[in-house]
């Protein structure tokens, strides 16, 4: 779907569901269907509206960082969780450190 122009999608004849990927988050779309047979395409159905999820919400907490074997007496190594994709992909990870038991 580009520049507001309708896009023709081809759903298999035996489909009861169809996933349309690559849409913009927080955007409303309309969908119509038409049956096709050897004589051609029939009329279009009335449009059905559907919206993608918003990307405005902050992400859920990522997985816990994993301690790694130490290489020095004054350092800690952590394996950080991977960045996640989706409606609003992670752009970066912030890391907060505090001494255990400190308030």
C-alpha positions in Angstrom: 0.0 0.0 0.0 1.7 3.1 -1.2 0.7 6.7 -1.5 -2.9 6.0 -0.7 -3.4 3.8 -3.8 -5.3 0.6 -3.3 -3.3 -2.6 -3.4 -4.6 -5.9 -4.9 -3.8 -8.9 -2.7 -4.2 -12.5 -3.8 -5.6 -14.9 -1.1 -5.6 -18.6 -1.8 -9.0 -20.0 -2.6 -9.1 -22.3 0.5 -8.1 -19.5 2.9 -10.3 -18.5 5.9 -7.7 -16.0 7.2 -5.2 -13.8 5.5 -2.3 -11.8 7.2 -1.3 -8.5 5.7 2.2 -7.6 6.9 4.3 -4.5 6.5 1.6 -2.0 7.5 2.1 1.2 9.5 1.5 1.1 13.2 -1.5 3.0 14.5 -3.1 3.2 11.0 -6.7 2.4 9.9 -7.1 0.3 6.7 -10.2 -0.9 4.8 -10.4 -4.3 3.1 -12.9 -5.6 0.5 -13.0 -9.0 -1.1 -14.2 -10.3 -4.5 -14.5 -13.9 -5.7 -12.7 -14.9 -8.8 -13.5 -17.8 -11.1 -12.8 -18.8 -14.8 -15.3 -16.1 -15.9 -13.5 -13.3 -14.1 -13.8 -11.3 -10.9 -17.2 -10.7 -9.3 -18.3 -7.6 -7.4 -16.5 -6.2 -4.4 -17.9 -6.6 -0.9 -18.6 -3.7 1.3 -15.4 -2.5 3.0 -14.4 -3.7 6.4 -12.3 -1.4 8.6 -9.3 -2.6 10.7 -6.6 -0.8 12.5 -3.1 -1.8 13.4 -1.9 -1.5 17.0 -0.4 1.8 18.1 3.4 2.2 18.5 3.0 4.9 21.2 3.1 2.6 24.2 6.4 2.0 25.9 7.8 -1.5 25.5 7.4 -4.3 28.0 10.4 -5.2 30.1 13.0 -7.2 28.2 14.5 -10.5 29.4 16.9 -10.4 32.3 20.5 -9.8 31.5 22.7 -12.9 32.0 25.9 -12.7 34.0 29.0 -13.9 32.1 32.3 -15.3 33.3 34.5 -12.5 34.7 37.8 -11.5 33.1 39.0 -9.1 35.8 38.6 -8.4 39.5 36.8 -5.0 39.1 34.4 -5.7 36.3 31.1 -7.6 35.6 30.1 -8.9 32.2 26.5 -9.2 31.2 24.9 -10.7 28.1 22.1 -8.3 27.2 18.8 -9.5 25.7 18.4 -8.9 21.9 16.5 -5.9 20.7 12.9 -6.9 19.7 11.0 -6.1 16.6 7.3 -5.6 16.2 4.9 -2.6 16.1 7.4 -0.4 17.8 10.8 -2.1 17.6 13.3 -1.5 20.4 15.8 1.3 19.4 18.2 0.6 22.3 18.6 -0.7 25.8 19.2 1.4 28.9 21.1 -0.3 31.7 20.7 0.7 35.3 23.2 -0.4 37.9 22.8 -0.4 41.7 24.8 -2.1 44.5 22.9 -5.1 45.8 21.2 -4.3 49.1 21.6 -0.5 48.6 18.5 1.6 48.8 
